[in-house]
Amino acid sequence: MSNDPIHQFVIQKIVPIEIGGMDFSFTNASLFMVASAAVAAGFLYFATSSRSLIPTRAQSVAEMSYEFVASMLREGAGSHGMKFFPMVFSLFMFVLTANLLGMIPYFFTITSQIIVTFALALLVIGTVLVYGFYKHGLHFFQLFVPSGVPPVLLILVVPIELISFLSRPISLSVRLFANMLAGHITLKVFAGFVASLGTLGALGVGGAVLPLLMTVALTGLEFLVAFLQAYVFAVLTCMYLNDAIHPGGH
Amino acid sequence: MFVTPAYAEETPAATAPAGQDAAATAAHGTTPAAGETHTETGVAHEAGHGSGVFPPFDTTTFPSQILWLVITFGLFFMLMKKVIVPRVGTIIDNRQDRISQDLDQASRLKAEADAAVETYERELAAARAKGNEIASAARDAAKVKADAERAAVEADVSAKLAAAEARIADIKAKAFADVGTIAEETAGTVVEQLLGKQVPQGDVAAAVAAAKQEA
């Protein structure tokens, strides 16, 4: 069953924990959540520990990721959005590290679990809702009433805006989840072809070259997707936060 | 929620690679109903859960995943918020401050250099003007002196010239006077040779004087 492309997503218990009939076991997914957080935090911590004026290579990377997210947030949500910087930065670094760690063979990809991406998306939407109502009260509902639209059209526009808002956590989580899942399945399927063709003698080994090349190309693509999806997740977070900060104006 | 339709879509993907399992299912003589197939694939995965659903949609794992995500992401977020973000922000701010400080210092130094250059040029111009002044004064003085000397030399030369001319005139007059005496002696001698006798001195002198008159 080593060729089964679904096997890589199976959750396996490492330390079984059960509280009140609910399964809270420490699993391979939990292990890689810890690993992602530890790798990202450890890198950022040690890369910046010298606080040198002239950055080392690692410190440069840490500063670049900081400024990358900072400019993303400033462009997406304006200067008021900077109070959400720790959250957006944490999301971006956590998702990026999780995606990249998942690219290592035999490593578990936590972002290929819908519940993980959905929980992260709910965090974003929850923040938008809480901050939006806290800051603007009922004016937050202006979000669903675009300015400059004729009142007749509002009957049509408001439900559309409402549906678009409600579908955000779903689209945000499914986009990341589906990209990581599909990429890893495709990679595994093509790599599986190499292995199974390789057992068919000389002709099979010759034929295995094509899926091998495909696997190599897909690996490159998956690294791109790993970065791109973390970026998209962070950019959309910024845009949604912008709605919480400026519900009326676009 | 959205899990159900997506789950239904994913089911063929889950079963397709496990073709052997499907065959096994068929061998058991059961219809390949979704539940049955899942059981088989679940066994094939040796997942330990036994539920056999597509793993990401296995709701029995959700509480554990949410709990550990909250713990790990929560700690990660706190670390970012309390340590990393302020630290990197400080590093970048410090560098920005340092750069603007250095730029300020550079512009101050440039202003100082400009001022120094200006002072230098002003002093150079003053020195040059003073130099010209001294040179022209010296030239004037030299000219005055040269004029005076030339005038003195000219006066001297003209004095000497006048003296020379006077002497020449004197010598000339004397020479003219001497010419009469020489002529009388010559004429007396000539006449004595011709006549063979002495002629009175007075006659010769009168004759020379008469000849001089005619000439």
Interface residues (C-beta under 8 A of the other chain):
Chain A: M1 N3 D4 P5 I6 H7 F9 V10 I11 Q12 K13 I17 M22 D23 F24 S25 F26 T27 A29 S30 M33 V34 S36 A37 A40 A41 L44 Y45 T48 R51 L53 P55 Q59 A62 E63 Y66 E67 F85 P86 M87 F89 S90 M93 F94 I110 S112 Q113 I114 I115 V116 A119 L120 L123 I170 V174 F177 L181 I185 V189 G192
Chain B: F2 V3 A6 A13 A14 P17 A18 T41 A44 H45 E46 A47 G48 H49 F54 P55 P56 F57 D58 T60 T61 F62 P63 S64 Q65 I66 L67 W68 L69 V70 I71 T72 F73 L75 F76 F77 L79 M80 K81 V83 I84 V85 R87 V88 G89 T90 I91 I92 N94 R95 R98
